[in-house]
Amino acid sequence: MPPREEIISPKTDDDMFPQSFSSRNYSGGFKVAVLGAAGGIGQPLSLLFKLSPEVSELACYDVANAPGVAADLSHIPTKAKVFGASPEDDGLATCLKGSDLVVIPAGVPRKPGMTRDDLFNINASIVKALVEGCATHCPNAIIAIISNPVNSIIPIAAEVLKQRGVYDPRKLLGVSNLDVTRARTFLAESQGWDPKDVNVPVVGGHAGITILPLSLSNAIIAIISNPVNSTVPIAAEVLKQHGVYDPRKVIGVTTLDIVRARTFLAESQGWDPKDVNVPVVGGHAGITILPLFSQVSGVKLSDEELEAITVRTQFGGDEVVKAKAGTGSATLSMAYAGFLFGENVLKALRGEDNIVQCAYVESTLTEAKFFASPCKFGKNGVEEVLP
């Protein structure tokens, strides 16, 4: 019969919650430290490492409850010894010493109303302190950072290690496997394949449009994320760096400007909006939005009315934000506009002719490298940018 797991003497005075647990003393394997082990990611992550035959020692660290996580894990019959510690009694140092791999999911998750800047301001300081601990107590360990925003936190971690003279670019990693996992799953679902037989390289970054699943390099990429005037050129440069840029397939969605122009003009003229089409060119922010009301036949507007309806189209988003009293922005009308755009793209991909809609694309019509114009769509995306 295998020996029972034994409790090693705890390193705190609290005998009710011992910090250190041990399985049978197997030789071989690696020491893994999970920093943030009591969190929503840290707990299941620690469980999976406890189950790994590659792990002989698992150190669980968090600001609270890590000893409890370790106690729970220690009941699982695998060879990995489990130790849990909090900041008290130099717990971080104890967890890190001798570690071969340090995985950091520590920090807070993104919550409703929280921007990525908010997330960065909180998590960057947390991860910075933990990486400083790594530099001191396990400078040769591989450090894998899960904490978001990974795109911003990895460079900070690199600078911390450089300042301590222990930076090795081979050993500081941002964990972007979730992007690969999702790409494999979603592609397998779409094709009716078994996900275990699918491998999708995902390059770029680990946030929004910086995530580039290469199996989808022929896909049409429609960008709604604001500021579109800036995010579309950035997306184009990322794709160029990876050798997969096709200007016909990188498109800024400006359909909401057309939706607003149609609605506001129809209201002013007493028309049915479904019978109104207003080309909107330029950009997708404020005064760069140029609704061409003059191209709509039968319009009767004074100069003052034309100015008012133009400004309302350009700043319609501000109108919604004010009406929602700071609780949100134009989500419903944007969803509608995004659907209209996407549905038209799908019709064109299917082979339907004469699909023309305005979009923000690479263009030679003006001095601006990117410009919103009426575009004819076909099976390859934007077939022609119309004057």
Backbone torsions as a table, in degrees:
resi	resn	phi	psi	omega
1	MET	NA	133.4	-178.5
2	PRO	-65.0	149.1	-179.1
3	PRO	-65.8	147.9	177.0
4	ARG	-70.5	149.7	174.6
5	GLU	-67.3	140.9	-178.4
6	GLU	-116.5	146.9	178.4
7	ILE	-87.8	124.4	176.1
8	ILE	-85.0	152.4	-176.8
9	SER	-54.1	128.0	-179.3
10	PRO	-69.3	159.8	-178.7
11	LYS	-100.8	12.1	173.8
12	THR	-124.7	172.5	179.0
13	ASP	-82.0	-5.8	-176.0
14	ASP	-88.0	94.6	-177.5
15	ASP	-71.3	-13.4	-179.3
16	MET	-74.6	-25.5	-177.2
17	PHE	-130.6	74.1	-179.2
18	PRO	-59.4	146.5	-174.2
19	GLN	-93.4	-22.0	-172.6
20	SER	-122.8	133.4	-178.3
21	PHE	-132.5	150.0	-175.7
22	SER	-136.0	140.9	167.8
23	SER	-95.8	-174.8	177.3
24	ARG	-56.2	144.2	-174.5
25	ASN	-79.5	86.1	176.7
26	TYR	-84.8	146.5	174.4
27	SER	-87.9	158.0	178.8
28	GLY	83.1	171.3	179.7
29	GLY	94.2	175.8	-174.1
30	PHE	-119.4	157.4	173.3
31	LYS	-95.4	127.1	178.6
32	VAL	-118.0	132.6	175.2
33	ALA	-111.7	128.2	175.9
34	VAL	-109.1	114.9	-178.0
35	LEU	-101.1	112.1	-169.8
36	GLY	104.6	32.9	-170.0
37	ALA	-72.6	-15.0	-178.2
38	ALA	-94.8	1.1	-177.1
39	GLY	-85.8	-177.4	-176.7
40	GLY	-63.2	-32.1	174.9
41	ILE	-91.2	-40.1	-174.5
42	GLY	-60.3	-38.8	-177.8
43	GLN	-66.8	-54.6	178.4
44	PRO	-65.6	-30.3	177.0
45	LEU	-64.6	-44.3	177.8
46	SER	-62.6	-39.5	177.3
47	LEU	-58.4	-45.6	-178.3
48	LEU	-65.7	-37.8	176.3
49	PHE	-67.4	-34.6	177.3
50	LYS	-62.2	-31.3	-178.5
51	LEU	-83.3	-12.6	-174.5
52	SER	-77.2	130.7	176.1
53	PRO	-69.7	-11.2	178.6
54	GLU	-80.0	-13.9	-172.7
55	VAL	-103.8	124.8	175.4
56	SER	-103.2	-22.4	179.5
57	GLU	-143.9	131.0	-178.8
58	LEU	-123.2	120.1	179.4
59	ALA	-107.5	121.9	-177.8
60	CYS	-108.1	121.8	-178.2
61	TYR	-127.2	138.9	172.2
62	ASP	-162.5	168.2	-179.0
63	VAL	-69.8	-20.1	177.4
64	ALA	-157.8	151.1	170.1
65	ASN	73.3	0.9	178.4
66	ALA	-63.3	-39.5	176.7
67	PRO	-59.8	-34.5	177.5
68	GLY	-67.9	-39.7	176.6
69	VAL	-62.0	-42.7	179.9
70	ALA	-63.9	-40.6	179.1
71	ALA	-61.2	-44.1	179.2
72	ASP	-62.0	-47.6	-178.1
73	LEU	-65.6	-31.0	-175.4
74	SER	-64.8	-16.5	179.8
75	HIS	-80.8	-8.2	-179.7
76	ILE	-84.1	126.9	-171.5
77	PRO	-80.2	74.0	171.8
78	THR	-127.8	170.5	-172.9
79	LYS	-73.6	-18.7	-173.3
80	ALA	-68.4	124.4	170.9
81	LYS	-74.8	142.6	-176.4
82	VAL	-121.2	134.4	178.4
83	PHE	-131.3	135.8	178.8
84	GLY	-122.7	138.8	-178.1
85	ALA	-147.7	153.4	174.0
86	SER	-115.4	178.8	-176.3
87	PRO	-59.8	-24.5	-178.2
88	GLU	-63.8	151.6	175.3
89	ASP	56.7	36.8	176.6
90	ASP	57.2	41.9	-175.7
91	GLY	-62.7	-35.9	-179.4
92	LEU	-62.7	-44.9	180.0
93	ALA	-61.3	-42.4	-179.5
94	THR	-62.2	-40.3	179.3
95	CYS	-68.0	-36.9	-172.4
96	LEU	-83.0	-31.6	-175.1
97	LYS	-58.1	125.6	178.4
98	GLY	81.8	4.8	-178.0
99	SER	-72.6	138.4	174.2
100	ASP	-91.9	-32.4	-178.8
101	LEU	-137.6	128.3	175.3
102	VAL	-116.3	121.8	179.2
103	VAL	-111.7	128.4	-173.1
104	ILE	-118.3	97.5	169.8
105	PRO	-98.7	11.4	-174.3
106	ALA	-63.0	154.9	178.1
107	GLY	123.1	-172.6	-179.8
108	VAL	-105.7	148.3	174.1
109	PRO	-77.4	160.6	176.4
110	ARG	-71.7	129.4	-177.8
111	LYS	-110.3	162.6	178.4
112	PRO	-54.4	133.9	179.7
113	GLY	85.8	-7.0	-178.9
114	MET	-92.1	128.1	176.3
115	THR	-84.4	168.1	176.5
116	ARG	-66.0	-27.7	175.0
117	ASP	-65.2	-42.2	177.2
118	ASP	-60.1	-45.4	-179.6
119	LEU	-61.3	-42.9	-179.5
120	PHE	-62.4	-44.9	-177.0
121	ASN	-60.2	-32.7	179.6
122	ILE	-83.0	-53.6	-171.3
123	ASN	-73.5	-29.7	-178.9
124	ALA	-61.6	-42.3	-179.0
125	SER	-68.8	-35.0	178.6
126	ILE	-65.3	-50.2	-177.5
127	VAL	-67.0	-36.6	179.1
128	LYS	-57.7	-45.5	-179.8
129	ALA	-64.3	-38.7	-179.6
130	LEU	-69.5	-39.1	179.0
131	VAL	-68.1	-34.8	174.2
132	GLU	-60.0	-39.2	176.1
133	GLY	-63.4	-39.8	177.7
134	CYS	-62.7	-42.5	-178.9
135	ALA	-60.9	-33.1	-178.2
136	THR	-83.0	-43.9	-167.2
137	HIS	-104.5	-20.7	177.6
138	CYS	-148.8	62.8	-173.3
139	PRO	-62.6	-17.9	-179.3
140	ASN	-98.3	1.6	-178.0
141	ALA	-73.8	154.0	168.8
142	ILE	-80.4	130.9	-177.9
143	ILE	-112.5	118.4	-179.8
144	ALA	-113.0	117.1	-173.7
145	ILE	-104.7	122.8	177.2
146	ILE	-99.9	-28.5	-173.4
147	SER	-55.1	130.9	179.3
148	ASN	-90.0	155.2	-1.0
149	PRO	-81.8	113.7	-175.9
150	VAL	-55.4	-40.1	-177.9
151	ASN	-56.2	-30.5	-177.3
152	SER	-99.4	-31.4	-174.3
153	ILE	-77.1	-34.6	179.2
154	ILE	-59.0	-47.6	177.8
155	PRO	-59.3	-36.0	177.7
156	ILE	-65.2	-44.7	178.6
157	ALA	-59.8	-40.3	179.1
158	ALA	-61.2	-42.3	-180.0
159	GLU	-65.3	-38.3	178.0
160	VAL	-61.3	-46.4	-178.6
161	LEU	-67.5	-35.9	177.1
162	LYS	-62.8	-43.5	-179.8
163	GLN	-62.2	-28.9	179.0
164	ARG	-90.5	-2.8	177.9
165	GLY	74.0	24.0	-177.3
166	VAL	-127.9	20.3	-177.6
167	TYR	-75.4	129.0	174.3
168	ASP	-133.3	109.0	-175.0
169	PRO	-60.5	-18.1	178.1
170	ARG	-75.8	-14.2	-171.4
171	LYS	-118.7	7.9	175.0
172	LEU	-117.7	116.8	-170.3
173	LEU	-131.6	137.0	169.2
174	GLY	-92.6	127.1	-175.6
175	VAL	-83.3	107.5	-179.7
176	SER	-114.3	17.2	-177.5
177	ASN	-59.3	-27.0	-179.9
178	LEU	-61.2	-35.1	177.3
179	ASP	-63.8	-41.3	178.8
180	VAL	-66.3	-43.7	178.9
181	THR	-58.4	-46.8	-179.8
182	ARG	-64.8	-43.7	-178.9
183	ALA	-60.8	-43.9	178.6
184	ARG	-61.1	-46.4	-176.9
185	THR	-63.9	-49.1	-175.0
186	PHE	-68.7	-39.0	178.9
187	LEU	-66.5	-42.4	178.9
188	ALA	-61.7	-42.1	178.1
189	GLU	-61.1	-42.3	-176.2
190	SER	-69.5	-27.3	-175.8
191	GLN	-103.3	-5.0	-177.0
192	GLY	72.2	29.8	-178.2
193	TRP	-98.8	167.2	171.8
194	ASP	-83.5	122.2	-176.7
195	PRO	-55.7	-30.1	-177.8
196	LYS	-67.8	-16.4	179.3
197	ASP	-96.6	5.0	-174.3
198	VAL	-111.9	133.6	173.1
199	ASN	-131.1	123.8	-177.5
200	VAL	-122.7	109.5	173.6
201	PRO	-64.3	134.5	176.8
202	VAL	-124.7	120.9	-176.1
203	VAL	-117.6	-179.6	178.0
204	GLY	98.1	-122.8	-179.8
205	GLY	-121.7	-155.1	-178.0
206	HIS	-134.7	46.6	178.5
207	ALA	-161.0	120.8	171.1
208	GLY	50.8	-126.7	-173.2
209	ILE	-71.6	-8.5	176.2
210	THR	-78.6	-11.9	179.0
211	ILE	-85.3	118.7	-173.7
212	LEU	-125.1	93.9	174.0
213	PRO	-72.9	118.2	-170.4
214	LEU	-71.6	-20.5	176.0
215	SER	-65.7	-17.3	-178.0
216	LEU	-107.0	22.0	-175.7
217	SER	-65.6	-16.7	176.7
218	ASN	-94.3	1.9	-178.5
219	ALA	-74.1	155.8	170.3
220	ILE	-82.6	128.2	-178.1
221	ILE	-106.5	112.1	-179.5
222	ALA	-106.5	117.3	-172.8
223	ILE	-103.6	119.0	176.4
224	ILE	-100.1	-26.6	-173.5
225	SER	-56.3	126.9	179.8
226	ASN	-86.8	154.3	-1.7
227	PRO	-80.0	114.2	-176.6
228	VAL	-54.5	-37.8	179.8
229	ASN	-55.9	-25.9	-179.1
230	SER	-105.1	-37.2	-174.4
231	THR	-70.2	-32.3	179.5
232	VAL	-66.5	-49.0	176.0
233	PRO	-59.2	-36.8	177.9
234	ILE	-63.4	-45.9	178.7
235	ALA	-59.2	-40.7	179.8
236	ALA	-61.6	-43.3	-179.4
237	GLU	-65.8	-39.3	178.2
238	VAL	-60.7	-46.0	-179.7
239	LEU	-65.9	-36.2	177.1
240	LYS	-62.0	-41.6	-179.2
241	GLN	-62.4	-26.5	-179.7
242	HIS	-101.3	7.2	173.7
243	GLY	70.2	23.7	-177.4
244	VAL	-126.5	21.0	-177.1
245	TYR	-78.2	130.7	174.1
246	ASP	-133.4	109.1	-174.8
247	PRO	-60.5	-17.6	178.1
248	ARG	-74.9	-14.2	-170.1
249	LYS	-121.3	7.8	174.7
250	VAL	-116.5	110.5	-165.1
251	ILE	-135.0	128.3	172.6
252	GLY	-86.5	127.4	-176.2
253	VAL	-84.0	108.9	179.5
254	THR	-110.2	15.4	-173.3
255	THR	-60.1	-28.2	179.5
256	LEU	-62.0	-33.1	176.8
257	ASP	-63.7	-40.7	178.9
258	ILE	-68.1	-41.6	179.2
259	VAL	-59.1	-45.7	179.8
260	ARG	-65.6	-45.3	-178.7
261	ALA	-59.6	-43.3	178.4
262	ARG	-61.4	-47.1	-176.7
263	THR	-63.5	-49.8	-175.4
264	PHE	-68.0	-38.4	178.7
265	LEU	-68.0	-43.0	179.3
266	ALA	-60.8	-41.1	177.9
267	GLU	-60.8	-42.6	-175.8
268	SER	-71.0	-26.5	-176.3
269	GLN	-103.1	-4.9	-176.7
270	GLY	71.2	30.2	-178.2
271	TRP	-100.5	166.5	172.1
272	ASP	-82.5	123.1	-176.2
273	PRO	-56.9	-30.4	-177.9
274	LYS	-67.6	-16.4	179.1
275	ASP	-96.1	6.2	-174.3
276	VAL	-112.9	134.5	172.7
277	ASN	-133.2	123.3	-178.5
278	VAL	-120.5	113.5	174.1
279	PRO	-65.5	137.1	176.9
280	VAL	-128.2	120.2	-175.2
281	VAL	-117.2	179.0	176.4
282	GLY	101.6	-116.3	180.0
283	GLY	-125.6	-154.3	-177.8
284	HIS	-138.7	45.9	177.7
285	ALA	-160.2	120.6	172.7
286	GLY	50.2	-126.5	-173.4
287	ILE	-72.5	-8.2	174.7
288	THR	-76.6	-12.2	177.6
289	ILE	-83.2	118.9	-174.0
290	LEU	-122.5	91.5	177.2
291	PRO	-75.1	129.1	-175.7
292	LEU	-95.4	70.0	-179.1
293	PHE	-62.8	-26.9	-177.8
294	SER	-65.9	-18.2	-179.4
295	GLN	-87.7	-0.6	178.7
296	VAL	-94.8	119.9	-176.6
297	SER	-70.3	143.0	176.2
298	GLY	85.7	3.1	-178.1
299	VAL	-74.1	133.7	176.5
300	LYS	-124.3	100.5	-179.5
301	LEU	-135.9	135.0	171.7
302	SER	-72.3	168.7	178.3
303	ASP	-59.8	-39.5	179.6
304	GLU	-66.6	-40.7	179.3
305	GLU	-66.8	-39.7	178.4
306	LEU	-63.6	-42.7	178.0
307	GLU	-62.1	-43.8	-176.9
308	ALA	-65.2	-44.0	-177.7
309	ILE	-72.3	-30.0	175.8
310	THR	-66.6	-48.2	179.7
311	VAL	-63.1	-39.1	179.3
312	ARG	-63.7	-38.2	177.2
313	THR	-66.2	-41.6	-177.3
314	GLN	-68.4	-33.3	-174.4
315	PHE	-120.7	30.1	179.2
316	GLY	-62.0	-30.4	178.6
317	GLY	-63.5	-38.7	178.4
318	ASP	-63.3	-36.4	179.0
319	GLU	-60.0	-43.6	-178.9
320	VAL	-71.0	-43.2	179.5
321	VAL	-58.3	-42.5	179.2
322	LYS	-65.3	-42.7	-178.8
323	ALA	-65.8	-31.8	178.8
324	LYS	-84.7	2.0	173.5
325	ALA	53.5	43.2	175.2
326	GLY	81.9	3.3	-177.9
327	THR	-92.8	-1.8	-179.5
328	GLY	170.1	-178.1	-179.9
329	SER	-126.1	-161.4	-174.1
330	ALA	-80.2	79.8	-177.0
331	THR	-87.9	-41.9	-175.7
332	LEU	-70.5	-48.0	179.7
333	SER	-67.2	-32.8	177.2
334	MET	-68.0	-39.6	177.7
335	ALA	-62.4	-41.9	177.8
336	TYR	-61.7	-46.1	-179.2
337	ALA	-64.1	-41.8	178.7
338	GLY	-62.5	-37.8	178.0
339	PHE	-66.4	-45.1	178.1
340	LEU	-56.5	-46.1	-179.6
341	PHE	-61.6	-51.0	-177.9
342	GLY	-61.5	-40.8	179.9
343	GLU	-63.5	-39.7	178.0
344	ASN	-66.0	-38.3	176.7
345	VAL	-60.9	-43.7	-179.6
346	LEU	-64.5	-38.4	177.2
347	LYS	-61.8	-41.2	179.7
348	ALA	-66.9	-40.5	178.5
349	LEU	-62.3	-32.2	179.5
350	ARG	-75.0	-14.9	177.1
351	GLY	111.8	4.1	179.0
352	GLU	-67.9	136.5	-177.4
353	ASP	-86.2	164.9	171.6
354	ASN	59.6	38.3	172.7
355	ILE	-89.9	105.0	-179.3
356	VAL	-122.2	126.5	174.9
357	GLN	-151.4	153.1	-178.9
358	CYS	-75.7	143.1	178.0
359	ALA	-158.2	158.7	-178.6
360	TYR	-94.3	107.8	-171.2
361	VAL	-137.2	167.0	172.1
362	GLU	-62.6	135.1	-168.8
363	SER	-149.3	152.5	174.4
364	THR	-114.0	10.8	-176.6
365	LEU	-71.9	-28.7	-179.1
366	THR	-133.6	-177.3	176.0
367	GLU	-71.6	-20.6	177.8
368	ALA	-70.5	133.5	-177.9
369	LYS	-67.0	-33.7	176.6
370	PHE	-121.7	139.5	-174.2
371	PHE	-155.5	138.1	176.9
372	ALA	-81.9	127.0	-177.7
373	SER	-148.7	163.0	168.8
374	PRO	-61.5	132.8	-177.9
375	CYS	-128.1	138.3	174.1
376	LYS	-91.6	124.6	-176.5
377	PHE	-101.5	146.3	177.3
378	GLY	-143.7	-157.0	-175.4
379	LYS	-70.6	-14.8	179.4
380	ASN	-112.7	18.6	-178.1
381	GLY	98.4	-131.2	-179.9
382	VAL	-77.9	109.4	179.2
383	GLU	-83.5	-29.9	-178.0
384	GLU	-156.8	134.1	172.0
385	VAL	-92.9	117.3	-172.8
386	LEU	-88.7	144.3	178.4
387	PRO	-72.1	NA	NA
